[in-house]
């Protein structure tokens, strides 16, 4: 949550929420990211992409194990892969 959030959202009425949203939107419009911000964002994006590929690979492995077990492979055979 942004540091400018003065109160918990649950405690705000609709007018306060709109005021907070307007203030945050103005901050966003005026933000000029530095080169370091851009570099950090690019690095974090690469981490995110790599994590996504790892998750997909883990799911593919789990699916393959299920298929192997369904076709009679032993745990020893699966584990030796």
N, C-alpha and C positions, 0 to 999 in steps of 0.2 A: 504494500500500500504506500502511496506517496506520503512523504513526510508532512505535506501540508494538510493532511486530513486531521482536522481538529477533534472530531468526535467520531465515535463508532457510527457507521452508516445506519445501523439499526436504531440508533437514538435520534436520527435526524428526521425532521419533517420534510415534506416534498419541496418546500421553498429553500430550505437549507441544502438539500441535495442538489437542486438546480444551481444554487449559488456556488457550491463546491465544484460542480461540473464545469461551470463557466470559468472559474478561476484556474482549474487544471487545464482546460482547453487553451486558455490564454498563455499559460506557461509553456504548453507544448508548441504553440505557434511561434513563440519567441525563442525557443531552444535552438541553438546552433551547435550541432555536435562537433567536437574536436576530432582531429585525426586519431587520437588515442581512443575516443569513443567508437569511431568507425572500425579501427583495428580490433578492438575488443569485441564488437558486435560480429565481425567476420569470423573471429576465432570461436566465439560461442555458437555461431551458426554451424560451423564445421563440426563442433562437438555434437550438436543436436542431430545433424545428418548422420554422423557415425553411430550415434546411439540408436537412431531409428533403424539403420541397417543391422545393427547387432540384435535388436529386438526381433526384427523379421527373420534373421538367421536362427535365433533361438526357437521361434515358433515353427520354422521349417524343420528344424531338428526334432522337436517334440512330435510333430506330425509324422515324420519319417519313423520315429521309434514306435509310435502307435501302429503304423502300417506294418512294420517288421514284426512286432509282437503279434498282431492279428494274423499274420501269415506263418506263425509258428517259430519264429526266431527265438532263441534262448537269450536270457539277460547276458550270459557270457559272450554270445555272439554279438549282441548289440554293443556291449561294453568294449569289445575289442576293436570297434571301428574307430 
